[in-house]
Each structure stands twice: as C-alpha cells, then as structure tokens.
Amino acid sequence: MMLSFFDQFMSPTCLGIPLIALAIALPWTLYPAPTSRWLNNRVLTLQGWFINRFTQQLLLPLNLGGHKWAVLLTSLMLFLVTINMLGLLPYTFTPTTQLSLNLGLAVPLWLATVIIGMRNQPTAALGHLLPEGTPVPLIPILIVIETISLLIRPLALGVRLTANLTAGHLLIQLIATAAFVLLPIMPTVAILTGTVLFLLTLLEVAVAMIQAYVFVLLLSLYLQENV
C-alpha cells in the first residue's frame, strides 16, 4: 500500500479508538517528580534551574497580577517542548501538528486574557481598539481593523505552531526519502543528502523549542496588555 507524505500527521488509532489522548498524556511521565530530600540528583537540579530561569524571564515584564499565570504558562511551555521534541523521533506522532489541538490551547487562553482585561480595566481594554490621535474620518475603519486583528490572534497562534512543525516534518521526510532512493544509484550524492538531513534535524530541534517558547511568549504579551 502506497502511503502519502501526509499520512504521518493522521491521528493513530487502535481498534477504532484515537490514541491522541495517550500521546498527550505520556510525555508527563518523563519528568522526574520532586523529592523531599535536601539534596536532589543532577536531573532534578537541572530541571528546577530551567523552570526557575524560564519563569523569571517570562514574568519579567508582567506586574503582580500576571504572576498568577506562572504555573499555567510554565506548564504549557514544558508540555509543548516535550511533545515537539518527542515528535522528531522515528515512528512517533506529534499532536501539535494538529490544528485542532493548537486552537484548543490558543483560543481558551487568549479568551481568558481578553475577559480579564474587560473585567479589570474595560476602558483600557477597549482603548486598544482605537489608537490615540486617530483622525475622526478613520475611526470606524480603524475600529473594524483592530477588532479583526484582535480576533485573529488565537488563529495566528495555532496556525503558526502547526505550519512550522508540519513543514519541518515534511522536509525531513522528503530529504530522507531522497537519500534512501539515491543511495544505490549515486552514493556520493546520497551522503551529501544525508548530511543535509542531519543539519535539518538539528534545525528542527531548535524550531521545536523556539515555537513552543514563541507560543507561550505571545500569550504572556496578550496577558500583559490586559492585566
């Protein structure tokens, strides 16, 4: 049976049951749980240092009201990084290549920031729809444009993450297929293609981490506008 390049993005099933929930839940078991000892091992120490540094950098521009989101944003960052990195392994499924999952994460969190802004400071939240000093004839047009740009934010969050990961997986599969086909015909070209594949894999590792960070960073910026 011939498989297309896009079959790798299909949600795996077992006896007709989708396994995407299992793929989402299993990465959490990879992280060691904190202990009550005074001295932890190296893995726990490194994990704690990374979480503390990331949380400090993420909450630096936020006021005290936004610090309540620290646990949520840090957990989301670890969740996205883990799933993106595990998706680069052979014969694995990457849930974050599904637009439905990314929108399911982006829309509620974005909506929460908007609701917080409308509840705490409605005047400032509505003031973002109209820049200061706008000429009177342009006021209706700018309000419509700013409203559309506000409503398109969660879509941009989900599509950005989906498109970057999908494009990277497709490139890796295309170049790997080319290297496999060229190996018996032109070994030298196949070796060069394999080198390109190795470099592209390193790039995709960086993209997997950067896209997770950008997703959480944009959410924190949306929160900053409304807190």
Beta strands, then each sheet from edge to edge (+ up, - down):
strand 1: 13-14
strand 2: 17-18
sheet 1: 1+ 2-
end
